[in-house]
């Protein structure tokens, strides 16, 4: 069988040339280079890795009415699913915003409570006095008081 160039192989497989090069470089597909350094790909090796696009699909660019109807039905179902998912995301976002607001309020309340407790503690500490006896401390006497007695 005739070997295909990289360009023809890409057209036959319906993929980009870069995809074929990636497969060759990764070792998923084998091929040889000719004397000019161009890839020569065996069709059996190509279709082992990539499915063959039928010539009917390439020649018929527009779908038949039956295919159109099936695709429209599939699209409608997908549109409904997308709409439902978007609504679900909106509900989750609003719930998250509500929870965030509640948590922010809780944080503020806790901060206020901590500030009040801190103020109460400072006030209690200021009210406390030294309860030790003052008698142990004798005032210092001056020089004349010590000399005279």
C-alpha positions as a LaTeX table, in Angstrom:
\begin{tabular}{lrrr}
\hline
Residue & $x$ (\AA) & $y$ (\AA) & $z$ (\AA) \\
\hline
Unk1 & 0.00 & 0.00 & 0.00 \\
Unk2 & 1.17 & 3.54 & $-0.72$ \\
Unk3 & 2.46 & 5.48 & 2.22 \\
Unk4 & 0.88 & 8.84 & 3.01 \\
Unk5 & 2.55 & 12.16 & 3.57 \\
Unk6 & 1.87 & 13.99 & 6.82 \\
Unk7 & $-0.55$ & 16.37 & 5.08 \\
Unk8 & $-2.53$ & 13.58 & 3.35 \\
Unk9 & $-2.57$ & 11.48 & 6.51 \\
Unk10 & $-3.99$ & 14.40 & 8.48 \\
Unk11 & $-6.74$ & 14.87 & 5.88 \\
Unk12 & $-7.56$ & 11.17 & 5.81 \\
Unk13 & $-7.76$ & 10.94 & 9.60 \\
Unk14 & $-9.56$ & 14.26 & 9.92 \\
Unk15 & $-7.05$ & 15.68 & 12.41 \\
Unk16 & $-4.49$ & 18.46 & 12.37 \\
Unk17 & $-0.92$ & 17.81 & 11.31 \\
Unk18 & 0.26 & 18.88 & 14.75 \\
Unk19 & $-1.89$ & 16.12 & 16.26 \\
Unk20 & $-0.18$ & 13.57 & 14.04 \\
Unk21 & 3.24 & 14.95 & 14.94 \\
Unk22 & 2.37 & 14.75 & 18.63 \\
Unk23 & 1.35 & 11.10 & 18.18 \\
Unk24 & 4.58 & 10.36 & 16.31 \\
Unk25 & 6.76 & 12.12 & 18.89 \\
Unk26 & 4.95 & 10.45 & 21.80 \\
Unk27 & 5.44 & 7.02 & 20.22 \\
Unk28 & 1.72 & 6.23 & 19.91 \\
Unk29 & 2.15 & 5.89 & 16.17 \\
Unk30 & 5.11 & 4.78 & 14.08 \\
Unk31 & 6.25 & 6.15 & 10.73 \\
Unk32 & 9.42 & 6.60 & 8.73 \\
Unk33 & 11.10 & 9.60 & 7.18 \\
Unk34 & 12.11 & 9.50 & 3.53 \\
Unk35 & 15.42 & 10.72 & 2.11 \\
Unk36 & 14.12 & 14.31 & 2.06 \\
Unk37 & 13.24 & 14.11 & 5.76 \\
Unk38 & 9.46 & 14.02 & 5.18 \\
Unk39 & 7.22 & 11.64 & 7.09 \\
Unk40 & 5.83 & 8.59 & 5.30 \\
Unk41 & 2.94 & 7.11 & 7.23 \\
Unk42 & 1.48 & 3.69 & 6.55 \\
Unk43 & $-2.34$ & 3.97 & 6.28 \\
Unk44 & $-2.89$ & 0.91 & 8.47 \\
Unk45 & $-0.78$ & 2.49 & 11.22 \\
Unk46 & $-2.63$ & 5.78 & 10.81 \\
Unk47 & $-6.06$ & 4.18 & 11.13 \\
Unk48 & $-4.92$ & 2.03 & 14.04 \\
Unk49 & $-4.44$ & 5.24 & 16.03 \\
Unk50 & $-7.03$ & 7.54 & 14.41 \\
Unk51 & $-10.42$ & 6.56 & 13.05 \\
Unk52 & $-10.94$ & 7.02 & 9.35 \\
Unk53 & $-13.32$ & 9.80 & 8.31 \\
Unk54 & $-15.67$ & 8.51 & 5.67 \\
Unk55 & $-15.68$ & 10.15 & 2.27 \\
Unk56 & $-19.47$ & 10.61 & 2.57 \\
Unk57 & $-18.96$ & 12.81 & 5.60 \\
Unk58 & $-16.35$ & 14.91 & 3.79 \\
Unk59 & $-18.45$ & 15.27 & 0.65 \\
Unk60 & $-21.75$ & 16.09 & 2.42 \\
Unk61 & $-21.10$ & 19.28 & 4.41 \\
Unk62 & $-24.76$ & 19.81 & 5.40 \\
Unk63 & $-26.75$ & 17.37 & 7.52 \\
Unk64 & $-29.96$ & 15.75 & 6.28 \\
Unk65 & $-33.31$ & 16.98 & 7.66 \\
Unk66 & $-33.51$ & 13.95 & 9.95 \\
Unk67 & $-30.04$ & 14.69 & 11.32 \\
Unk68 & $-31.05$ & 18.35 & 11.70 \\
Unk69 & $-34.11$ & 17.34 & 13.73 \\
Unk70 & $-32.07$ & 15.02 & 15.95 \\
Unk71 & $-29.47$ & 17.72 & 16.54 \\
Unk72 & $-32.20$ & 20.28 & 17.29 \\
Unk73 & $-33.74$ & 17.90 & 19.82 \\
Unk74 & $-30.36$ & 17.27 & 21.41 \\
Unk75 & $-29.62$ & 21.00 & 21.45 \\
Unk76 & $-32.97$ & 21.72 & 23.10 \\
Unk77 & $-32.27$ & 19.17 & 25.81 \\
Unk78 & $-28.80$ & 20.60 & 26.32 \\
Unk79 & $-30.16$ & 24.16 & 26.44 \\
Unk80 & $-32.64$ & 23.11 & 29.14 \\
Unk81 & $-29.87$ & 21.43 & 31.10 \\
Unk82 & $-27.64$ & 24.49 & 30.77 \\
Unk83 & $-30.49$ & 26.73 & 31.94 \\
Unk84 & $-31.11$ & 24.50 & 34.98 \\
Unk85 & $-27.42$ & 24.43 & 35.83 \\
Unk86 & $-27.18$ & 28.22 & 35.59 \\
Unk87 & $-30.18$ & 28.59 & 37.91 \\
Unk88 & $-28.57$ & 26.18 & 40.35 \\
Unk89 & $-25.33$ & 28.19 & 40.23 \\
Unk90 & $-27.28$ & 31.41 & 40.89 \\
Unk91 & $-29.00$ & 29.81 & 43.89 \\
Unk92 & $-25.68$ & 28.60 & 45.25 \\
Unk93 & $-24.12$ & 32.04 & 44.74 \\
Unk94 & $-26.98$ & 33.78 & 46.56 \\
Unk95 & $-26.77$ & 31.25 & 49.40 \\
Unk96 & $-23.00$ & 31.79 & 49.63 \\
Unk97 & $-23.52$ & 35.57 & 49.73 \\
Unk98 & $-26.13$ & 35.17 & 52.49 \\
Unk99 & $-23.78$ & 32.93 & 54.51 \\
Unk100 & $-20.90$ & 35.35 & 53.97 \\
Unk101 & $-23.07$ & 38.19 & 55.27 \\
Unk102 & $-24.06$ & 36.18 & 58.34 \\
Unk103 & $-20.45$ & 35.28 & 59.08 \\
Unk104 & $-19.37$ & 38.90 & 58.68 \\
Unk105 & $-22.05$ & 39.95 & 61.16 \\
Unk106 & $-20.93$ & 37.24 & 63.60 \\
Unk107 & $-17.31$ & 38.35 & 63.31 \\
Unk108 & $-18.28$ & 41.96 & 64.04 \\
Unk109 & $-20.37$ & 40.91 & 67.06 \\
Unk110 & $-17.48$ & 38.83 & 68.42 \\
Unk111 & $-15.05$ & 41.71 & 67.94 \\
Unk112 & $-17.38$ & 44.05 & 69.84 \\
Unk113 & $-17.78$ & 41.49 & 72.62 \\
Unk114 & $-14.01$ & 41.05 & 72.89 \\
Unk115 & $-13.52$ & 44.83 & 73.05 \\
Unk116 & $-16.14$ & 45.14 & 75.81 \\
Unk117 & $-14.52$ & 42.33 & 77.81 \\
Unk118 & $-11.11$ & 43.90 & 77.36 \\
Unk119 & $-12.44$ & 47.26 & 78.60 \\
Unk120 & $-14.08$ & 45.53 & 81.59 \\
Unk121 & $-10.80$ & 43.80 & 82.44 \\
Unk122 & $-8.87$ & 47.07 & 82.24 \\
Unk123 & $-11.45$ & 48.74 & 84.47 \\
Unk124 & $-11.29$ & 45.89 & 87.00 \\
Unk125 & $-7.49$ & 46.03 & 87.06 \\
Unk126 & $-7.55$ & 49.78 & 87.60 \\
Unk127 & $-9.95$ & 49.35 & 90.53 \\
Unk128 & $-7.69$ & 46.89 & 92.26 \\
Unk129 & $-5.32$ & 48.43 & 94.76 \\
Unk130 & $-2.27$ & 47.16 & 96.58 \\
Unk131 & $-3.64$ & 45.50 & 99.73 \\
Unk132 & $-0.30$ & 44.96 & 101.47 \\
Unk133 & 0.32 & 46.68 & 104.76 \\
Unk134 & 1.85 & 50.07 & 104.52 \\
Unk135 & 3.38 & 49.81 & 107.95 \\
Unk136 & 6.26 & 47.78 & 106.69 \\
Unk137 & 7.40 & 50.81 & 104.81 \\
Unk138 & 8.90 & 53.39 & 107.14 \\
Unk139 & 9.52 & 56.79 & 105.79 \\
Unk140 & 13.16 & 57.73 & 105.39 \\
Unk141 & 14.43 & 60.04 & 108.03 \\
Unk142 & 16.56 & 62.97 & 107.29 \\
Unk143 & 20.08 & 63.58 & 108.58 \\
Unk144 & 19.01 & 65.80 & 111.55 \\
Unk145 & 16.34 & 63.34 & 112.59 \\
Unk146 & 18.85 & 60.52 & 112.67 \\
Unk147 & 21.42 & 62.56 & 114.60 \\
Unk148 & 19.03 & 63.89 & 117.17 \\
Unk149 & 17.43 & 60.76 & 117.73 \\
\hline
\end{tabular}
